[in-house]
Amino acid sequence: MTVAAAPALRAHGLLARAARHPSFLIGALLCALLAGAALLSLVWQPYPPAEIDIPNKLKGPGAAHWLGTDSLGRDIASQLLVGSQNSIVVGVIAVGIGLVLGVALGCLASARRGWVEEFVMRAADFTFAFPALLSAIMLTAIYGPGLVMSIVAIGIFNIPVFARISRGAANAVWAREYVLAARAGGKGAWRITWNHVLPNIANQLIVQATISFATAILAEAALSYLGLGTQPPQPSWGRMLNEAQTQMFQAPMLAVYPGVAIMLSVLGLNLMGDGLRDLLDPKLARAR
């Protein structure tokens, strides 16, 4: 076997294990449905999601409106499809903020140690005192509600999460023999971090990113439910829940549809994260 063929064989083995992992397959399918709904809504919607049709309000599912209409006559299916865009946008950007800044701080703390590590970790502890919801309320009071403030608040909360994970994983890598050999060979801290530390902690970061993505979707829904997130007329699953509570006895399905959408999205991301943890962890992979 040539050296060039080794990565291909490892990839083939990973795919073979993934095909036998039910949690990963179910999670990947649910995530594919979420992504598919968002992509479909970019090119097609049954009706404009903000179109008001009072004569047809609170209609049940039918040929004209597959999932019915809300109290203003807006098409529920269209709102769910377009609402998936917000969930993905918030998740991608907020997790990206936490991933980039958090990993940079965690690797800095691990590479420098001493007072730098202590400062970064204490700053992370301080940030944990302001969860996404509290941060969003504070930012809303200053700058006003909106999707951008939700993304910023959730992203800030993700920074210490990734900083702690990357710092702990990086500390373990820095103690490995090949890193000690690289240091003895004259490699600097940043070159070691780029060439050795980051590739070896990438698996843990990928798993955490999927879990943080699910948390971001929940946080965005909660903020929109409270009126701090996505603002009308842009559809949002959380705001759909808020608007449905006044018709809970008259039209309970108005709350069921966005609730199920949130549940399936979060469930899919968590299942895929658990599956990736099993597939990417060498010890767990050997056990399977």
N, C-alpha and C positions, 0 to 999 in steps of 0.2 A: 504493500500500500504506500503510495506516495504521500508526501506531506500535503500537497495541494488537495488530495482527495479526502483528507481527514475532516475538514469543516463540512463537506457535503455529507459524509457519513454521519456526523454528529447531528446535522439538521434533519437527515432522514430518520434517525433514531428518535429525535424530539417529536417529529410529526407522528411517528408510529405510536409513541406513548400518549400523545395528545388524542389520537383517535380512539384510545382505550380508556380515556379519562372522562367519565360521564359528567362530572361537575363542570369541567372546562368546556365540554361540548355544549351543554345547556347554556352556560354563561355566554359563550361565543355566539350562539344562536340568538339569544335575547339582545346582546349588544349589536348584532348585525341588523336586527329588526329596528332598533333605535336609530342606527345610522341610516338604514334604508328609508325610514319615515322622514328623517330630516332631508335626505337627498331628494326624495320624491316631492316634498313640499316646495323645493326650490324651483321645480319645473311644472308642477301641477297641483291644484287644490280643487276640491269639488265646488267650493264657493269662496269668494274673498272672505277671509276669517273675521274681518271687522264689519262686514255688511249686515246692517240691521234690517230685519223684516218682521215688524210687529204683528201683522196679521197671522204669521205662522209661528208665533212664539210657543215654546214648550210643546212642540210637536214630538211625537214618539218616533222611533226608528221606522224608516220606510224607504221606498224607492227614491224619493226626492232627496231626503236627508237620511243617510245610512244610520247615523247614531242619534238622530233627532236634532232639535234646536234648543237654545237656552231661553232665558226670560226676555231677551231682546230679539229673538228670532235668528241669532247667529248660528251657523252650522257647527255642530260639535266636532265632527270629523276633521273639518278644516282647521279648527282651533288646536286640536290635538296634534295634527301634523306639523303646523307651524310652531307650536309650542315646543316641539322636540328640538327645533333649531336653537332656542334659547338655552335649553339644558346642555346641549353639546358645546355651544359657544362658551358658556360660563364654565363648564367643566374643563375644557381644553385650556382656556386662558388662565383661569385661576390655578389649576394644577401646574401649568407651565411656569407661572410666577413662583409658586412654591418650590418647584423642582429646580429651576435655574438658580434662584437666590439661596434657597436652603442648602442645596448640594455644594454650592460655592462656599458658603459659610462653614458647613460641616467639614469639608475637606481642608479649609484654611485652619480650623481649630485642630484637626488631627495632624496636619503637617507642622504647625508651629508649636503646639502644646503650650504649656506654661500659662502665663497670664492671658494670652490670646484665646486659648481654649476656654479658660474660665470666664472671660468676658462674653464670648459668643454663647456659651451655655446659659449664663445668667440672663442674657438678653432674650434667649429663647424662652426661659422660664417666665420672664416678664410678659412676653407676647402671649403666652398661653393664658394669662389672666384676662385677656380680651378676646373671647370667642367671636366667631364670624358674625353672629347675630348682634352682639353688643357693639362690635366695631362698625357694623352697618348702621346701627342707630346713631352712633356718634358721627359718622361721615354724612349721614342723611341730614342731621341737624345743622351741619356746616354747609354742605354743598347741594342738598336736596336729594330726593329719592331718584332711583334710576338703575338701569342694568349695569352701568359702569361702576357705580358705588358698590353694587353687590359683588362684582368681579374683584374689585380691589379688596374688599373686606374678606372675602373667602381666600383670595390669594395671600394676603398677609397672614391669615391663620395657618395656611399650609407651610409657610416658610420654616417655623420652628419644628414642624413635624419632619420635614425632609432633612433639616439640619441635624436633628438628633439621630435619625436613622443613618445618615451618611457618615456622621462623625463616629458612631459606634462601629459600623462596618469597616470604615477606613482604619480605625485603630487596630482592628484585628488583622487587616492586610499589612499594616506597617510592621507588625511583629513577625511576618513570614520570612523564611530564609532567603527567598529570591529578592525581596526588598532590601534586606540587610546586605546582600551581595551587591545590589545596584548602588547602595550608598557607599559601600567600600570601593566600588569602581569609580566613584567621583560624580555620580549623577546627583543633580540638585533636587530639592524637595518638590518643585513644581513639575519637573520632568518625570519624577517617580509617580507623582499623583496622576499625571495625564497618561503615562504609559502602563502603569501597574495597578494603581488604586482604583481609578474609575472603571476600567474594564471588569475588575473583580467584584465591584459592588453594584454593577448595573442591574443584575438580576433582582436584587432586593429593591432597588429603586423602581423598577418596572412594576413589580407587584404592588408596592405602596402607591404608585401612581394610579393604578386601577381602583384601589380602595378609596383613595382621596377623590377620584372622579365621582364615585358614588356619593361620597359625603358632600361634594360640591352640588350635585343635583338636588339632594335633600335640602341643603342650606338655601339654594336659590328658590326652591319651592316654598320654604318657610318664610323667606324674606318677601316674596311676592304675595304670599297669603296675608302678611301683615301690612302690605302696601308700600314696602320699602324697596322692592325689587323692580321687575319689569313693569312699566307703566302703560296704561291704555293708550292707543288701541292695540298695541302689540300683544298677541296672545301669550299666556304663561300658564303652565299647569297649576302652579300655586294660586294664582289669582282666580283661575277657574274654580278651584275649591272654595275660595273665599266667597265668590259670587253665588255658588251653589247652596251655601248654607241657609239662605233665606227661602229656598224651595225644597228643603230636605223632605218634607212630607208630601208635597205636591209632585215633585219630580226628583226622586232620590238618585236616579241614574246620573244626574248632572254631576254629582260628587263621586260616583263610582268610577266613571271613565277616566278622569285625570288621576284619581287615586291609584287605579290599577296601572296606569302608564308610569307613574312614579315608582310604584312597587316593583314592576317588572324590570325597569331600567336599573334600579339599585340592586335588585336581586341578581340580574345578569352580570353586572360589574363585580359584585362580591364573589359570585361563583367563579367567574373567570379569574379574578385575583387569587382565589384559593387554588384554582387549578394551575395557574402559572407558578405559584409558590411550590407546588408539588413537582411540577415538571422541570423547573429551573434549579431546584435544590438538588445537588448531586447525591446527598444521602437518601433523600426521599425518592429520587429517581431510581437508585439502585434497589431500594426496598420494593418498588413496584416491578 
